[in-house]
Every structure is written in structure tokens, then in C-alpha cells.
């Protein structure tokens, strides 16, 4: 969720495959995540209409929920409001995210999920974030990786591909670097991560899209 200031990438040419590596449902989720992060309201409505026809509604709701970590509450609330209108689905009466007595469980699950995402960079991440502020470290693990990203309704690989999209469209290069690694650590192939970037190429523009494809190539070639 936050960068580890990873260095030492080996330059490489962009020879990764393109967009056919992902199914249409996953592409719709990835585009939705990127649009929630930075898109206009018409773009968000279009992305939600597409998601309503191509995606499992439970998965769409998880992408909307996790977007507050990367796009903030205003955009997450706007997306949730439009999703209720477009999908016609009512909110559940209760949700595990209300149960703050689960904080110890969220911490344990968050540490496990964060370890998966960051792999060999996990300890350095925890040190670096705690140096910024101990509250940020605790919130990252309990709130971010535990309460939100460890929810069972959407698999971690798709969550990470959606996070890649949100970070890319928001031009958050340090976090993007970390989550390109994270998506691969969570089980995505390099071709699938490349396809995620290709699926939002029109949102990024040609120059930025090329830059991020090259960044992915360096990540893969480390």
C-alpha cells in the first residue's frame, strides 16, 4: 500500500505480452478501479455500467470498498452511490467491517497479507513506515491490509491488479512500483500485470503508458 523505496532494478526492454492475458471480467474491474481513482463522473458511470454487465456484483462492491484506501472517501462514496443506483442492489444489512472488536484478527490477517504482497521487502516496509509515523504503520496493517484487503470476497491477485490501476491512473509512481511487485507476489503473471496496464492505456496516455510498461519490465527483470 505504501512504497518501500526499492532500488536496484535492472534495465530491460519492454518485451512483455499484451492485453489478451486477462479475462473480460477482470479487465472491467481493473478499469473501474482506475476510473474511481481519477476519472470524471461520466467515466465512472460508464465503468460501473460495464462492471454491472460483466462482473460478479460482489467483486464490484469489493473494488468500490477498497478504493477508499487509494482514492479517498469522497470518490469511494460517489462510486458506491452510483453503484447502488446502476445495479439496483441494496446494501447488506450488516458487514464484518463494522465489527471493530475484530481488530486483533485484522492485525494478524493484515500482517499475513502484507507479507505476501511485499515478500522480501516486508520488514523494510514496516521499518520505513514506522519511521514516518507509528500510527501510519498500525493503520496500514490493521485498516488497510487487514480489515480491507484481506476480505475473502475478492482474491488478492485481482485486488492487487486493481491497486496497480488506481496507483497508475493517480500517477503515484512509488506506490505503483511497489504494487507491480505486489501483484506478482500475489500470483499474477508478468503478462497479466502488463495486460492490466494495457487495459487502462487510454486513461494514462501514450507516454505514461509506455513509461509504466518499461517500469514493469524493470520489475520483472530484477
C-alpha contacts under 8 A as a table, 3 or more apart, distances in Angstrom:
res1	aa1	res2	aa2	distance
1	X	140	X	7.36
1	X	144	X	7.64
1	X	145	X	7.99
1	X	175	X	6.57
1	X	178	X	7.65
1	X	179	X	7.25
2	X	125	X	7.82
2	X	129	X	7.86
2	X	174	X	7.75
2	X	175	X	5.47
2	X	178	X	7.26
3	X	6	X	7.59
3	X	125	X	7.14
3	X	174	X	5.46
3	X	175	X	4.90
3	X	177	X	7.44
3	X	178	X	5.49
4	X	121	X	6.94
4	X	124	X	6.60
4	X	125	X	4.89
4	X	128	X	6.85
4	X	178	X	6.86
5	X	174	X	7.19
6	X	121	X	7.97
6	X	178	X	7.67
8	X	222	X	7.54
9	X	218	X	5.63
9	X	219	X	6.38
9	X	221	X	7.33
9	X	222	X	5.16
10	X	218	X	5.65
10	X	219	X	7.83
10	X	221	X	6.03
10	X	222	X	5.30
11	X	217	X	7.79
11	X	218	X	5.38
11	X	221	X	7.40
12	X	214	X	7.60
12	X	217	X	6.02
12	X	218	X	5.63
12	X	221	X	6.56
13	X	214	X	6.99
13	X	217	X	6.66
14	X	213	X	6.56
14	X	214	X	5.48
14	X	217	X	5.56
15	X	217	X	7.46
16	X	190	X	7.15
16	X	191	X	6.12
16	X	194	X	6.68
16	X	217	X	7.08
17	X	21	X	7.87
17	X	191	X	5.35
17	X	194	X	6.81
17	X	195	X	7.55
18	X	21	X	6.93
18	X	191	X	6.62
18	X	194	X	6.04
18	X	195	X	5.20
18	X	198	X	6.66
19	X	22	X	6.59
19	X	191	X	7.89
19	X	192	X	7.61
19	X	194	X	6.97
19	X	195	X	3.93
19	X	196	X	7.16
19	X	198	X	5.76
19	X	199	X	6.59
20	X	23	X	7.51
20	X	195	X	6.74
21	X	191	X	6.04
21	X	192	X	5.22
21	X	195	X	6.03
22	X	26	X	6.41
22	X	27	X	6.47
22	X	192	X	5.96
22	X	195	X	6.44
22	X	196	X	7.64
23	X	26	X	5.57
23	X	27	X	6.39
24	X	27	X	5.06
24	X	28	X	6.17
24	X	54	X	7.14
25	X	28	X	5.22
25	X	29	X	6.46
25	X	51	X	7.56
25	X	54	X	5.43
25	X	55	X	5.12
26	X	29	X	5.09
26	X	30	X	6.19
26	X	55	X	7.72
26	X	158	X	7.08
27	X	30	X	5.04
27	X	31	X	6.14
27	X	196	X	6.83
27	X	199	X	6.41
28	X	31	X	5.23
28	X	32	X	6.09
28	X	47	X	7.29
28	X	50	X	6.76
28	X	51	X	5.62
28	X	54	X	7.03
28	X	55	X	7.18
29	X	32	X	5.03
29	X	33	X	6.24
29	X	51	X	6.61
29	X	55	X	7.35
29	X	59	X	7.86
29	X	60	X	6.71
29	X	63	X	7.11
29	X	162	X	6.78
30	X	33	X	5.20
30	X	34	X	6.43
30	X	161	X	6.52
30	X	162	X	4.64
30	X	165	X	5.97
30	X	196	X	6.64
30	X	199	X	7.53
30	X	200	X	7.84
31	X	34	X	5.16
31	X	35	X	6.12
31	X	47	X	6.91
31	X	162	X	7.76
31	X	165	X	7.01
31	X	199	X	6.72
31	X	200	X	6.03
32	X	35	X	5.13
32	X	36	X	6.05
32	X	44	X	7.08
32	X	47	X	5.28
32	X	48	X	6.69
32	X	51	X	7.36
32	X	63	X	7.84
33	X	36	X	5.26
33	X	37	X	6.36
33	X	63	X	6.41
33	X	64	X	7.43
33	X	67	X	6.87
33	X	162	X	5.51
33	X	163	X	7.19
33	X	165	X	6.19
33	X	166	X	5.55
34	X	37	X	5.19
34	X	38	X	6.56
34	X	39	X	7.33
34	X	162	X	7.28
34	X	165	X	4.81
34	X	166	X	4.31
34	X	167	X	7.66
34	X	168	X	7.49
34	X	169	X	5.61
34	X	170	X	7.84
34	X	200	X	7.32
35	X	38	X	5.40
35	X	39	X	4.31
35	X	40	X	7.45
35	X	43	X	6.63
35	X	44	X	5.71
35	X	47	X	7.20
35	X	166	X	7.60
35	X	169	X	7.64
36	X	39	X	5.88
36	X	44	X	6.12
36	X	64	X	7.83
36	X	67	X	7.14
36	X	71	X	7.16
36	X	75	X	6.25
36	X	76	X	7.10
36	X	79	X	6.63
36	X	166	X	7.67
37	X	67	X	7.12
37	X	70	X	7.02
37	X	71	X	4.79
37	X	75	X	6.93
37	X	166	X	5.43
37	X	167	X	7.98
37	X	169	X	6.94
37	X	170	X	6.42
38	X	71	X	7.67
38	X	166	X	7.84
38	X	169	X	6.32
38	X	170	X	6.02
39	X	43	X	5.80
39	X	44	X	6.23
40	X	43	X	5.14
40	X	44	X	6.18
41	X	44	X	4.96
41	X	45	X	6.15
42	X	45	X	5.10
42	X	46	X	6.20
43	X	46	X	5.11
43	X	47	X	6.14
44	X	47	X	5.04
44	X	48	X	6.11
44	X	79	X	7.15
45	X	48	X	5.09
45	X	49	X	6.11
45	X	82	X	6.76
46	X	49	X	5.11
46	X	50	X	6.25
47	X	50	X	5.15
47	X	51	X	6.10
48	X	51	X	4.86
48	X	52	X	5.95
48	X	82	X	7.64
48	X	83	X	6.40
48	X	86	X	7.28
49	X	52	X	5.08
49	X	53	X	6.57
49	X	86	X	6.60
49	X	87	X	7.95
50	X	53	X	5.37
50	X	54	X	6.11
51	X	54	X	5.09
51	X	55	X	5.10
51	X	57	X	7.98
51	X	60	X	6.83
52	X	55	X	5.93
52	X	56	X	7.64
52	X	57	X	6.73
52	X	60	X	7.83
52	X	86	X	7.53
52	X	87	X	6.15
55	X	59	X	6.93
55	X	60	X	6.74
56	X	59	X	5.39
56	X	60	X	6.58
57	X	60	X	5.02
57	X	61	X	6.25
58	X	61	X	5.22
58	X	62	X	6.40
58	X	153	X	6.74
58	X	154	X	7.84
59	X	62	X	5.11
59	X	63	X	6.39
59	X	153	X	6.75
59	X	154	X	5.79
60	X	63	X	5.20
60	X	64	X	6.27
61	X	64	X	5.04
61	X	65	X	6.06
61	X	80	X	7.77
62	X	65	X	4.97
62	X	66	X	6.07
62	X	153	X	7.04
62	X	154	X	6.60
63	X	66	X	5.29
63	X	67	X	6.12
63	X	159	X	7.34
63	X	162	X	7.42
64	X	67	X	5.27
64	X	68	X	7.61
64	X	76	X	6.04
64	X	79	X	6.41
64	X	80	X	6.31
65	X	68	X	6.32
65	X	76	X	6.71
65	X	80	X	7.85
65	X	148	X	7.72
66	X	69	X	5.78
66	X	70	X	7.48
66	X	148	X	6.17
66	X	149	X	7.02
67	X	70	X	5.32
67	X	71	X	5.52
67	X	72	X	6.97
67	X	75	X	7.80
67	X	76	X	5.71
67	X	166	X	7.95
68	X	71	X	5.18
68	X	72	X	4.29
68	X	73	X	4.93
68	X	74	X	7.94
68	X	75	X	7.19
68	X	76	X	5.16
69	X	72	X	5.99
69	X	73	X	7.98
69	X	144	X	6.81
70	X	163	X	7.59
70	X	166	X	6.73
70	X	167	X	7.32
71	X	74	X	7.97
71	X	75	X	6.18
71	X	76	X	6.95
71	X	166	X	7.53
72	X	75	X	5.96
72	X	76	X	6.36
73	X	76	X	4.95
73	X	77	X	5.82
74	X	77	X	5.24
74	X	78	X	6.21
75	X	78	X	5.07
75	X	79	X	6.10
76	X	79	X	5.12
76	X	80	X	6.11
77	X	80	X	5.04
77	X	81	X	6.09
78	X	81	X	5.14
78	X	82	X	6.26
79	X	82	X	5.21
79	X	83	X	5.97
80	X	83	X	4.98
80	X	84	X	6.20
81	X	84	X	5.35
81	X	85	X	6.48
82	X	85	X	5.08
82	X	86	X	5.98
83	X	86	X	5.13
83	X	87	X	5.66
83	X	88	X	7.79
84	X	87	X	5.46
84	X	88	X	5.47
84	X	89	X	5.57
84	X	90	X	6.46
84	X	91	X	7.64
85	X	88	X	5.44
85	X	89	X	7.71
92	X	95	X	6.85
94	X	98	X	7.45
95	X	98	X	5.78
95	X	99	X	7.73
96	X	99	X	5.54
97	X	100	X	7.24
97	X	147	X	6.47
97	X	148	X	7.81
99	X	102	X	5.79
100	X	103	X	5.60
101	X	104	X	7.61
102	X	105	X	5.24
102	X	106	X	6.10
103	X	106	X	4.90
103	X	107	X	6.08
103	X	142	X	6.69
103	X	147	X	7.92
104	X	107	X	5.08
104	X	108	X	6.40
105	X	108	X	5.16
105	X	109	X	6.09
105	X	146	X	7.77
106	X	109	X	5.09
106	X	110	X	5.66
106	X	141	X	7.85
106	X	142	X	5.24
106	X	143	X	7.38
106	X	145	X	7.90
106	X	146	X	4.24
106	X	147	X	5.28
106	X	150	X	7.99
107	X	110	X	4.96
107	X	111	X	6.10
107	X	141	X	6.01
107	X	142	X	4.50
107	X	146	X	5.71
108	X	111	X	5.28
108	X	112	X	6.39
108	X	146	X	7.27
109	X	112	X	5.09
109	X	113	X	6.10
109	X	145	X	7.39
109	X	146	X	5.13
109	X	150	X	6.42
110	X	113	X	5.11
110	X	114	X	5.85
110	X	141	X	4.92
110	X	142	X	5.71
110	X	143	X	7.93
110	X	144	X	7.31
110	X	145	X	4.28
110	X	146	X	3.52
110	X	147	X	7.29
110	X	149	X	7.72
110	X	150	X	6.61
111	X	114	X	5.18
111	X	115	X	5.99
111	X	141	X	6.08
111	X	145	X	7.21
111	X	146	X	7.27
112	X	115	X	5.14
112	X	116	X	6.36
113	X	116	X	5.08
113	X	117	X	6.28
113	X	145	X	6.10
113	X	146	X	7.29
113	X	149	X	7.57
113	X	150	X	6.47
114	X	117	X	5.05
114	X	118	X	6.00
114	X	119	X	7.99
114	X	122	X	7.07
114	X	141	X	7.22
114	X	145	X	6.02
115	X	118	X	5.33
115	X	119	X	5.35
115	X	122	X	5.55
116	X	119	X	5.34
116	X	182	X	7.62
116	X	185	X	6.28
116	X	186	X	6.39
117	X	179	X	7.59
117	X	181	X	7.45
117	X	182	X	4.29
117	X	183	X	7.02
117	X	185	X	5.53
117	X	186	X	5.93
118	X	121	X	5.17
118	X	122	X	4.90
118	X	125	X	7.84
118	X	178	X	7.52
118	X	181	X	7.22
118	X	182	X	5.77
118	X	185	X	7.16
119	X	122	X	5.63
119	X	182	X	7.94
119	X	185	X	6.76
120	X	123	X	7.42
121	X	124	X	5.42
121	X	125	X	6.08
122	X	125	X	5.05
122	X	126	X	6.32
123	X	126	X	5.21
123	X	127	X	6.27
124	X	127	X	5.10
124	X	128	X	6.03
125	X	128	X	5.13
125	X	129	X	6.08
126	X	129	X	5.33
126	X	130	X	6.03
126	X	137	X	6.62
127	X	130	X	5.23
127	X	131	X	6.18
128	X	131	X	5.12
128	X	132	X	6.61
129	X	132	X	5.06
129	X	133	X	6.44
129	X	134	X	7.26
129	X	136	X	6.62
129	X	137	X	5.41
130	X	133	X	4.96
130	X	134	X	4.53
130	X	135	X	7.61
130	X	136	X	6.88
130	X	137	X	5.21
131	X	134	X	7.01
132	X	136	X	7.35
133	X	136	X	5.37
133	X	137	X	6.70
134	X	137	X	5.08
134	X	138	X	6.31
135	X	138	X	5.12
135	X	139	X	6.02
136	X	139	X	5.12
136	X	140	X	5.88
137	X	140	X	5.16
137	X	141	X	6.41
138	X	141	X	5.36
138	X	142	X	5.96
138	X	143	X	7.75
139	X	142	X	5.28
139	X	143	X	4.97
139	X	144	X	6.50
140	X	143	X	5.74
140	X	144	X	4.78
140	X	145	X	6.33
141	X	144	X	5.62
141	X	145	X	5.02
141	X	146	X	5.85
142	X	145	X	6.20
142	X	146	X	4.75
142	X	147	X	6.06
143	X	146	X	5.64
143	X	147	X	4.96
143	X	148	X	6.40
144	X	147	X	6.08
144	X	148	X	5.37
144	X	149	X	6.17
145	X	148	X	5.92
145	X	149	X	4.73
145	X	150	X	5.97
146	X	149	X	5.96
146	X	150	X	5.18
146	X	151	X	7.68
147	X	150	X	6.28
147	X	151	X	6.79
148	X	151	X	5.74
149	X	156	X	7.25
149	X	159	X	7.30
150	X	156	X	7.50
151	X	154	X	6.82
152	X	155	X	6.65
154	X	158	X	7.05
154	X	159	X	6.84
155	X	158	X	5.73
155	X	159	X	6.37
156	X	159	X	4.88
156	X	160	X	6.07
156	X	186	X	6.18
157	X	160	X	5.23
157	X	161	X	6.32
157	X	183	X	5.94
157	X	184	X	7.97
157	X	186	X	5.00
157	X	187	X	5.80
157	X	188	X	5.99
158	X	161	X	5.04
158	X	162	X	6.16
159	X	162	X	5.13
159	X	163	X	6.20
160	X	163	X	4.85
160	X	164	X	6.14
160	X	179	X	6.65
160	X	182	X	6.56
160	X	183	X	4.91
160	X	186	X	7.29
161	X	164	X	5.04
161	X	165	X	6.44
161	X	183	X	5.87
161	X	188	X	7.98
161	X	193	X	6.71
161	X	196	X	6.46
162	X	165	X	5.03
162	X	166	X	6.34
163	X	166	X	5.00
163	X	167	X	6.06
163	X	179	X	6.96
164	X	167	X	5.26
164	X	168	X	5.97
164	X	176	X	5.80
164	X	179	X	5.79
164	X	180	X	6.37
164	X	183	X	7.68
164	X	196	X	7.74
164	X	197	X	7.82
165	X	168	X	5.12
165	X	169	X	6.13
165	X	196	X	7.00
165	X	197	X	6.84
165	X	200	X	7.15
166	X	169	X	5.46
166	X	170	X	6.12
167	X	170	X	5.15
167	X	171	X	6.04
167	X	172	X	5.06
167	X	173	X	7.09
167	X	175	X	6.38
167	X	176	X	5.21
168	X	171	X	5.00
168	X	172	X	6.18
168	X	173	X	6.98
168	X	176	X	6.07
168	X	197	X	7.97
168	X	204	X	7.56
168	X	212	X	7.78
169	X	172	X	7.81
169	X	200	X	7.87
169	X	203	X	6.76
169	X	204	X	6.04
172	X	175	X	5.61
172	X	176	X	5.96
173	X	176	X	4.87
173	X	177	X	6.05
174	X	177	X	5.16
174	X	178	X	6.49
175	X	178	X	5.08
175	X	179	X	6.17
176	X	179	X	5.10
176	X	180	X	6.00
177	X	180	X	5.33
177	X	181	X	6.71
177	X	215	X	7.37
177	X	216	X	7.83
177	X	219	X	7.74
178	X	181	X	5.35
178	X	182	X	6.14
179	X	182	X	4.26
179	X	183	X	5.81
180	X	183	X	5.36
180	X	184	X	6.60
180	X	193	X	7.21
180	X	216	X	6.63
180	X	219	X	7.27
181	X	184	X	5.32
181	X	185	X	6.15
181	X	219	X	6.70
182	X	185	X	4.91
182	X	186	X	6.00
183	X	186	X	5.01
183	X	187	X	6.53
183	X	188	X	5.52
183	X	193	X	7.08
184	X	187	X	5.23
184	X	188	X	4.63
184	X	189	X	5.97
184	X	190	X	6.78
184	X	193	X	7.54
185	X	188	X	7.17
188	X	191	X	7.99
188	X	192	X	5.89
188	X	193	X	6.49
189	X	192	X	5.12
189	X	193	X	6.42
190	X	193	X	5.14
190	X	194	X	6.10
190	X	220	X	6.89
191	X	194	X	4.99
191	X	195	X	6.06
192	X	195	X	4.91
192	X	196	X	6.22
193	X	196	X	4.98
193	X	197	X	6.49
194	X	197	X	5.19
194	X	198	X	6.15
194	X	213	X	6.76
194	X	216	X	7.33
195	X	198	X	4.84
195	X	199	X	6.02
196	X	199	X	5.17
196	X	200	X	6.93
197	X	200	X	5.54
197	X	201	X	6.25
197	X	209	X	7.18
197	X	212	X	7.56
197	X	213	X	7.14
198	X	201	X	4.95
198	X	209	X	7.51
199	X	202	X	7.76
200	X	203	X	5.24
200	X	204	X	6.44
201	X	204	X	5.08
201	X	205	X	6.01
201	X	206	X	6.87
201	X	209	X	5.47
202	X	205	X	5.45
202	X	206	X	7.46
204	X	207	X	7.87
204	X	208	X	5.70
204	X	209	X	5.61
205	X	208	X	5.69
205	X	209	X	5.91
206	X	209	X	5.13
206	X	210	X	6.09
207	X	210	X	5.22
207	X	211	X	6.21
208	X	211	X	4.90
208	X	212	X	6.16
209	X	212	X	5.28
209	X	213	X	6.21
210	X	213	X	5.12
210	X	214	X	6.23
211	X	214	X	5.17
211	X	215	X	6.26
212	X	215	X	4.80
212	X	216	X	6.18
213	X	216	X	5.09
213	X	217	X	6.31
214	X	217	X	4.99
214	X	218	X	6.37
215	X	218	X	5.15
215	X	219	X	6.29
216	X	219	X	4.94
216	X	220	X	6.16
217	X	220	X	5.13
217	X	221	X	6.07
218	X	221	X	5.04
218	X	222	X	6.15
219	X	222	X	5.47
